[in-house]
């Protein structure tokens, strides 16, 4: 799991991790794109 505050800060996946790109265990999370219910914003 990779967590970034915004998509613009995602530098992309390094070459040596490309095998994991399509894995269901690999996920990128962008905090500014979380649903309001999850993020806890008011």
C-alpha positions as CSV (number, residue, x, y, z in Angstrom):
1,X,0.0,0.0,0.0
2,X,1.3,3.4,-1.0
3,X,-0.3,6.5,0.6
4,X,0.0,10.0,-0.9
5,X,-1.6,13.2,0.1
6,X,-2.4,14.0,-3.5
7,X,-2.1,12.2,-6.8
8,X,0.4,14.8,-8.1
9,X,2.9,13.6,-5.5
10,X,2.9,10.0,-6.8
11,X,6.2,9.6,-8.6
12,X,5.1,6.3,-10.2
13,X,6.1,2.8,-9.5
14,X,9.9,2.1,-9.6
15,X,10.9,-0.5,-12.2
16,X,11.9,-3.1,-9.7
17,X,8.3,-3.1,-8.3
18,X,6.5,-3.4,-11.7
19,X,5.6,-7.0,-11.0
20,X,3.4,-5.9,-8.2
21,X,1.5,-3.3,-10.2
22,X,-1.4,-5.6,-11.1
23,X,-1.5,-7.5,-7.8
24,X,-4.7,-7.2,-5.7
25,X,-2.4,-6.7,-2.7
26,X,-1.0,-3.5,-4.2
27,X,-3.0,-0.3,-3.8
28,X,-2.4,3.4,-4.1
29,X,-4.4,5.7,-1.8
30,X,-4.7,9.4,-2.3
31,X,-5.9,11.1,0.8
32,X,-7.5,14.0,-1.0
33,X,-9.6,11.6,-3.0
34,X,-11.1,9.6,-0.1
35,X,-14.8,9.8,0.3
36,X,-15.9,12.4,3.0
37,X,-17.3,9.5,5.2
38,X,-13.8,7.9,5.3
39,X,-11.8,11.0,5.5
40,X,-13.8,12.4,8.4
41,X,-14.1,15.9,6.9
42,X,-16.9,18.2,7.9
